[in-house]
Amino acid sequence: MKFEDLTPGLPVRIADGHKSGFGGRGGIVLDVGTFQLISGELRIGALVSTGEAKLVIEAADLEIVGLDPPDPGWEEFNI
């Protein structure tokens, strides 16, 4: 995936076998940009929430996933 295509709120899937150990899991992009990790390393990518952890993942290791629409009578909204 291209860095330019990443936007907050985008549902994504982390590539299988990703070095973080979270490969194959889905998540939501929280933010996009350059992040400084605790180790001091700068990483360009997306801050992704998997529900278990928040990870900085490079754009090349992400793919967009389509979400099924909610069941009738249910509505999705951001809080």
trRosetta pair geometry for C-beta under 8 A, 3 or more apart (Angstrom, degrees):
i j d omega theta_ij theta_ji phi_ij phi_ji
1 5 5.6 -111 179 67 96 130
1 6 7.1 98 133 -60 123 87
1 12 7.7 -85 0 -132 168 118
1 59 5.2 -118 91 174 86 83
1 60 6.9 -172 45 -104 61 24
1 62 5.0 -58 35 85 137 83
1 63 5.7 175 -43 -101 116 44
1 64 6.6 125 -108 -25 136 83
2 5 4.7 94 67 -3 87 105
2 6 7.9 -142 100 -16 55 80
2 59 6.1 -10 156 157 16 141
3 6 6.0 -47 -165 12 42 115
3 32 7.5 138 -174 -172 78 119
3 44 6.9 -11 -121 147 141 110
3 45 7.5 -107 -116 -112 97 44
3 59 4.2 -127 -78 -34 62 158
5 59 7.5 119 50 -157 90 122
5 64 7.3 -87 145 -48 126 124
6 10 6.4 -141 -151 39 53 150
6 29 5.8 -180 -168 -135 92 158
6 32 4.5 147 115 -107 116 136
6 45 7.8 144 -69 -176 174 50
6 46 4.8 -138 -162 -75 144 124
6 59 5.8 -115 -35 -108 127 104
6 62 7.3 66 -93 78 111 151
7 10 5.1 106 63 -36 73 118
7 29 6.6 116 85 88 34 143
7 32 6.8 -58 -103 -15 24 141
8 29 5.6 -135 -118 112 34 93
8 30 6.2 2 -133 173 93 22
8 31 5.9 7 -89 -89 108 40
8 32 6.8 -128 -50 -8 72 93
9 28 6.5 -20 -143 -173 28 107
9 29 6.6 -34 31 67 24 86
9 78 7.2 -54 -114 -84 120 137
10 28 7.1 149 73 -156 38 61
10 29 4.5 15 51 21 89 124
10 64 6.4 -67 176 -118 112 95
11 26 6.6 4 -177 -176 94 113
11 27 7.6 173 -151 94 58 29
11 28 5.8 -36 -98 -98 58 71
11 64 7.1 83 82 -162 67 64
11 65 5.1 -80 123 67 104 89
11 66 7.6 111 76 -120 128 9
11 67 5.3 111 1 -44 166 109
12 26 6.9 165 91 -152 40 67
12 27 6.0 -22 66 67 84 74
12 28 7.3 136 20 -111 80 21
12 29 5.9 67 -6 -44 125 94
12 46 7.3 88 13 94 163 155
12 48 6.3 -85 65 -122 124 128
12 62 4.5 -12 -175 -168 136 112
12 63 6.5 141 -159 70 79 34
12 64 6.0 -53 -104 -101 71 40
12 65 6.3 135 -135 7 17 91
13 24 7.2 -18 -179 -160 102 27
13 25 7.2 -179 -150 98 68 26
13 26 5.0 -39 -97 -96 74 73
13 27 7.8 136 -100 20 31 67
13 62 7.1 139 68 -157 43 61
13 63 5.2 -23 57 63 94 89
13 64 8.0 23 14 112 83 4
13 65 4.8 84 -28 -44 105 124
14 18 5.0 -60 160 -10 110 155
14 20 7.2 -67 -176 51 151 126
14 22 5.4 44 66 112 162 92
14 23 5.5 -122 117 -118 102 38
14 24 6.7 -36 78 17 83 22
14 25 5.5 10 33 57 113 71
14 26 7.6 -161 5 -88 76 23
14 27 6.9 35 -30 12 101 113
14 48 7.0 153 -67 107 106 162
14 50 7.5 -32 -13 -89 129 122
14 55 7.6 20 -91 78 143 146
14 57 6.0 -117 -115 -123 102 157
14 61 6.2 8 -156 145 72 97
14 62 6.4 -36 -102 -100 49 67
15 18 5.1 118 70 -63 80 98
15 23 5.9 -41 100 -137 52 96
15 24 7.9 -18 137 -52 22 48
15 61 4.5 -103 9 -160 119 70
15 62 7.1 -95 -29 -64 85 24
15 63 7.1 98 -75 -12 74 100
16 23 4.7 83 -154 162 26 117
16 24 4.9 47 -101 -64 72 91
17 23 4.8 149 18 -148 18 173
18 21 7.4 -78 89 8 81 18
18 22 6.1 -35 75 66 125 65
18 23 3.7 164 16 -77 80 90
18 24 8.0 -157 8 -7 100 58
18 57 7.2 -20 -158 -129 148 114
18 61 5.5 92 -112 -172 115 129
20 23 7.3 146 57 -40 82 70
20 55 5.5 39 -148 -142 160 145
20 57 7.2 -71 -17 -91 147 95
22 25 4.9 -68 177 33 84 129
22 50 5.8 -122 -163 -61 137 165
22 52 7.6 -174 -115 68 119 122
22 53 6.8 -125 -76 54 144 123
22 55 6.2 -150 35 -30 152 159
25 50 5.1 37 130 -147 131 128
25 52 7.9 -53 -178 24 160 121
26 50 7.1 135 89 -135 38 78
26 65 5.9 -58 -123 31 118 157
27 48 4.3 90 104 169 140 102
27 49 5.4 175 -168 82 109 41
27 50 4.1 -67 -83 -88 119 57
27 51 7.0 -149 -111 -8 83 76
27 55 7.7 148 17 38 176 103
28 48 7.0 154 73 -154 31 68
28 49 5.4 -16 58 57 85 95
29 32 6.5 14 177 -58 125 93
29 46 4.7 -56 -131 -174 105 131
29 47 7.1 99 -163 70 61 55
29 48 5.8 -40 -97 -98 52 74
30 46 7.7 133 41 172 61 83
30 47 4.5 -59 62 101 104 102
30 48 6.9 175 4 -102 87 19
30 49 5.4 79 -45 -20 117 104
30 54 6.9 -19 9 -140 149 113
31 46 7.1 166 86 -157 43 61
31 47 4.5 20 51 35 87 120
32 45 7.6 -100 -142 139 67 31
32 46 5.1 -26 -101 -105 76 78
32 47 7.5 -134 -67 16 33 75
33 44 7.4 -88 149 -139 31 67
34 42 5.8 3 -179 -175 105 105
34 43 7.2 160 -155 80 59 34
34 44 5.1 -30 -99 -94 75 75
35 42 7.2 156 79 -154 39 56
35 43 5.4 -24 63 64 89 86
35 44 7.8 158 17 -92 71 26
35 45 7.2 -57 16 51 113 80
35 47 6.5 118 -71 -67 147 100
35 56 4.7 -135 61 -111 148 146
36 40 6.8 -21 -174 -150 99 32
36 41 7.4 159 -154 82 56 37
36 42 5.5 -31 -97 -97 69 69
36 43 8.0 150 -98 19 22 72
37 40 6.9 -35 74 30 74 20
37 41 4.7 -1 40 60 117 87
37 42 7.7 -161 6 -83 81 19
37 43 6.1 47 -33 0 110 116
37 56 6.7 -126 -79 32 99 143
43 56 5.0 112 92 130 133 134
43 58 7.1 -102 -178 -70 101 83
44 58 7.0 53 86 -120 67 80
44 59 8.0 -34 124 -10 87 99
45 56 5.4 118 70 172 116 79
45 57 5.2 -151 158 91 140 35
45 58 4.3 -102 -91 -97 128 34
45 59 5.8 -159 -129 -32 75 63
45 61 7.9 -4 -138 41 137 103
45 62 7.9 137 -167 -15 105 125
46 56 7.2 167 81 -150 33 55
46 57 5.7 -24 61 62 84 82
46 59 6.7 95 -15 -82 103 67
46 62 6.4 10 35 -37 134 161
47 54 6.1 8 -179 178 95 103
47 55 7.4 164 -152 83 50 34
47 56 5.7 -28 -94 -93 63 70
48 54 7.0 166 81 -155 41 55
48 55 5.2 -22 60 64 93 85
48 56 7.7 148 14 -102 79 20
48 57 5.2 -5 4 13 130 120
48 62 7.3 -180 -71 -102 144 128
49 53 7.8 -164 -144 99 51 34
49 54 5.2 -22 -96 -101 71 81
50 53 5.6 12 41 51 111 68
50 54 7.7 -169 12 -84 74 32
50 55 6.8 27 -17 6 112 112
57 61 5.2 -116 -180 83 101 116
57 62 5.7 109 119 -56 125 106
58 61 5.1 81 66 10 82 105
58 62 7.6 -164 95 -9 44 94
59 62 5.9 -70 -153 35 38 109
70 74 3.9 -117 158 96 126 108
70 75 6.4 -173 62 -95 153 15
70 76 5.3 171 -34 -36 129 96
71 74 5.0 61 61 16 75 121
